[in-house]
């Protein structure tokens, strides 16, 4: 393929060189003449393991199966002479934390001018990190304005986030966790997938905004992990424990600790362990004068999710509320610090008329381990329990699904009629099949 890469900084340089090594004809584009000259001399403008030799090989065609690499400052000619253009320019922060999109906007305008001089379908691939909505609300409009052409008809756009780490970026380019293709149309996605034919990573084809968001979620989580480990280290140091031994053991658990298990957006956490142990750890840190702002913020964040649901329910104007699932997760009768219990108590305090169905809690009320807690701790809630789910559905104008019990699935199939439904747990993954009144709290 013939590919142009706008921006010969870290990402652009690695991307251009590696694509050329895999047989593509690549032209790098930059406004910095020194970078352009270095590339054309077979030298790398960035310091990175293996990249110097790859650039030398592809610029001078030393490898028989490789493509070619050259660089230019002529943006228009680069677009006219290629079929795919990759945007790899920087998106630095402004002083207020917002993104500076000047370089991306200029790229879009330059690409548009190039498209104005060609008739073939062209695909623009964004590798620069941009917030969700940037491509559809700014970049596409800029390209259409300067080119006089239409996205989806004359050109296509793809968001293709990179997952490169400095010092290992060549290895990371060839070994990504996945190849994310956020496509405007299938034709564009097909061409980008073909461009990466040599990669063995799974290909994820999705919409543009989802692909834009992925990189921010990745980096935010990486920052979160660093901060979490550092706070653990500070507390362990104060107690006299080797934090690396603790974290080595922690990281051995890939069933829960280093896994996708808890990384599903939904309602607040609860139960007998998480809130209790988090409070205890924060108390210990406070007693030892160890600052743990991240750990301290977790309970506050958890409370905020409950308050958000209360506010959304209040905004509906409905007063008769049905709760399906009271325990903090399905398959248990445990009500200790269940966020659904807190939600119900808050709504009762605001004067709402509540009815609840939870088969496990009803049994516990009779002879379960939670019998005493139900009778003494939440008798005002216990009296609201009904024995049949149908009775709760008939009573309510708004249904809250509190856990993932399979017996609640008929609600997703229209069993609740046209009632408003607030799903706290994403009871079904088929978002194209949900009832008219359905509301997911984080999706």
Steps between C-alpha positions, in 0.01 A plus 500: 500500500600864456481674837572852622573569867449854628721580797845346543517514877513191716182327382526610139863402460450151645179446303645618169820296530331176608234524228774552242689200636191287437487583129299821480615809311502766770559874484542686826381861520619763745534878520843460660760490224761344731280197564430466128869521417594243766248249367619546143857446618397169658523634855243504780376828652406310820703283734350154514628143495525356144342797324825637355573177314142467375505852357839440338376176342176643365641830375784324321299185404748266665244232576358323194144456631474841661320795350640848490513804724560863414403834649368829367361838602252499210170407667285523188722276288522246782121465505463495121761225462364266769179314586519518879609791720587451867479797738766464770545859617513606863202601714661685793314638801393860535549665839140422601541130419318508167661359188680722255363381165680756286726239341214261432289779352786610271550138392133473413516818294817386321348160424184666372703708257667185376169321457377793293755402237417131471195293405583164661348393832743584779509382863618721786617310808534688829773367729524819706328478838179704486192513722175331393313718253809676364505312169130529423452852633821665380730296280248368247336842470838666441594250230161534329525880509849522349453217249141564391442125533283274717608251761371152418476583131833652396712414801485293816621552855627252759611547861793265564647562849860398560630309801870584485729540799818701473812276502300197378292658225626287208420184697163648598418589139541137397337359814197715585236360739248560221458706186212740553330630186233761567349535155270749332408234242591141416707597197734705715527231767575232240789700357654567843467135601676406176778751578570312827482153343835400654387548862376197691304696760119474508327766293218696666279694260273749669366854466719809504405636844562167671844478341577858608405417859705180526838674517384733779363211702829313453720785612274603789504143630877482468527821703254359754709183540820697554333719763340199671832315521672812633241548776532132594876554512469804726279315747713184493812709563340659807392160635837337426391267222679442169244641253658317206440165669139601566444608139679194360247282684216733398595469133494120513120515504386528138152376586396822677789741557650520150196412295189642341275372781427830674544721195136507392324837537196469724375593844686560825688224681382360832502183707671396819861540384580785263357797697615364838857424393540825309391701802736303724797558270427872479466516878838332539657746256350796686629371835848476353483842331534343155324690222286271279282737293420234239385243756311771689312598183364152427213507750411853394486389137288199594250720685480728197372215281211441740417870508503513119236227479284671764516825303405328174205328664383827652521667159252251351220628725386142575408422862424127500832319479553125465832345599604165348796373698594639840818308586828645374527226236288213370523155655536630855279632780776726635363849562797637694588836346307414186488817289146408397396511868656847527314602184169375641553674834578827322186476286285414803641807674389709204144369525499244219267201508719189468436130439778244484546149365804284577444127535820441698427780745144376551636159595760656727221691671358165608808302601817630334823635647375854441175445690608698806642784291178521299282502811707748702707698251255571220148410621361797305634343180403145595135600509521610136601155368246328277501127426438525124689702241175553307353685798793743503470555125125562526545750785784707356533780249880468503703179534854485639696184420741461790686177419547245223253232605392312186136512606502874421576441131131506395503871587739544206249323276217745558352329805488837679301666222586864438629569852829685551784260577826591673754221452784522753681186384462474117272200528532430127773579248246530218451874506318479168225292664421698815148635573403855412525635855841347568776706663853370564678695773839500329429394144 
